[in-house]
């Protein structure tokens, strides 16, 4: 049973999150360890396993990048290892520019504005990549799946940058 | 004439027995126990009518005092009277001494297992907590008229693994069965949510004596889903007292080190002044000094606010970060629930109101709300409300990971992941022919090992010699519904499962706990035997009851041979559990567990498909 079947929803990228969430809650109401706290150790153990599996499935489908990766793996697309080198030099150049932009924030005269600008740029570029990935996933042929896979890898770069932005924001708040 | 009772088809014909259960708020300063009786939860009082038990334990010549009685000794016999043990549980000696340099205790034991020297000998923080739990358990048994099936004990949401494990160990030592460790803010949300019937996102701001938690939850049709939690396990109202004490020491020109009695007196005066400043603009503080003279000063609310403002700001920073983790904006929060005695401090209330842009909710007694919520959960977990719709989905407060090359931490489970959770990560060898691997488990958000909390170390041995990078070692992290972690490891490519030995970095290992249980009993060997027998008998009756109920409900999942074999196993388990052979009961339990494994799995899968079938009907 794959994750989509588990939650009884259609296997597409564009899922109804409300639906996913209510299926998730219904499933947890059936198997959560709290429902078996007075049962035998065996039932408690199985409940923990099932409940953990449902949690994992839910997190995977809820998060857009994890959902995309899950769909592509289900289609048999070969996910390149994250450590593999990335061929698209213009994309890598852009990443370096963005990193420099981020590093310059703390020297800006108006730090708030600079931080906001970085966030705006990152979000715009993320959205562009994300919508083209979405189209490629729905096309579902060998070439489009490979292209979606490429875009997914690029989106992960943006995800990492966003974590750096959060860290920077935290450290600026601290002072 | 009384009407005859007929059971619903498929249900047990035995009328449902109400199991006694309770919720315990094991606090830094005060502890409480509550229980659901005839449908409503309330705190239980001792025979003097007090429901609050000060978390103080005093070791006297020939007895151990707990609560108010112990508190009387806290100044004159400070060394033998332990207060706020919760701040010390699951912590290292250097941790304790750097955070609380002026504690009046005489410490001994090694770095990772600190103990106090009292006139009754060495005592560790787990034993101190166990004394408090014993007292509460005795009180509940007297009030409810019987032995408890189990209890729910609350812990600060961001207590780490060692602190949680130590709390559970304390319960074990006290002979109390723990149904669940429940996060304090989640308990408060339950008490609040069931009371108000509100739906939507709420924030629980919980400032206790020694800990601070902030949790963001979504309430929806009986489901309490924790979206994110944060806080500080070493920040609470006691710290307000500490800054005030430091201020007084400076004002009175006192030079440290001071006598334990004077330190205690300062703490009490500071705490008293803090409490009076809730309703007064200015208070007088008087100290009786060693030379027999009194020293007096005045303190205004304004001065006090200035002293504590850094600490209050620290809590607000945690609120901001936790909201962000939950992807929730301040405007989406419909209510802020205040929990913990320290939320009575006016500056705390006004700053929280400013931060969340709405007046915080203080209608439920902030001292009792956690125990009440725990009691409601305990009642459900004990099985007294089979039709309850309530479900708590909690999260891991801190990220869990492993040490990799260069002293870096590789995260395996991120903070705010819903529990229970199981995640695996693969690692490989660094050198040719490497046959062992040191696994170091850490908890925390930072990237360097030195900045995270060490939870355990173990060695994976017997890896077949291969070239560097050829072995695939799969390390699996599991966090159960109590938020407790277990770790296992195996070498994948050859299928060789290697032995692991877990050495907890803090807290006590199992053998030490059973030794302590033995030591605490007068007739050690027999008592231990009796205790083990009783535990096995309870488990046997639980298994028989649940397998019988399963057969009634789901025999359609079995063929007639399978049914017959299960019925046989029930019969032999019932037979041996009447006698007093612990080993025989254990064997019969093992047999029935193995023999019903497939059945239990099928039932669980069937309830999964039924859950969604029911939902599809709801949607139409």
Interface residues (C-beta under 8 A of the other chain):
Chain A: X6 X7 X8 X22 X23 X25 X26 X27 X28 X29 X30 X31 X32 X33 X34 X37 X38 X39 X40 X41 X42 X43 X46 X47 X48 X49 X50 X51 X52 X53 X55 X56 X58 X59 X166 X170 X173 X174
Chain B: X19 X149 X150 X179 X180 X220 X221 X223 X225 X317 X320 X321 X324 X377 X380 X381 X382 X383 X389 X391 X392 X393 X417 X418 X419 X420 X421 X422 X423 X478 X480 X481 X539 X542 X543 X546 X547 X593 X596 X597 X600 X601 X604 X607 X608 X610 X611 X612 X614 X615 X616
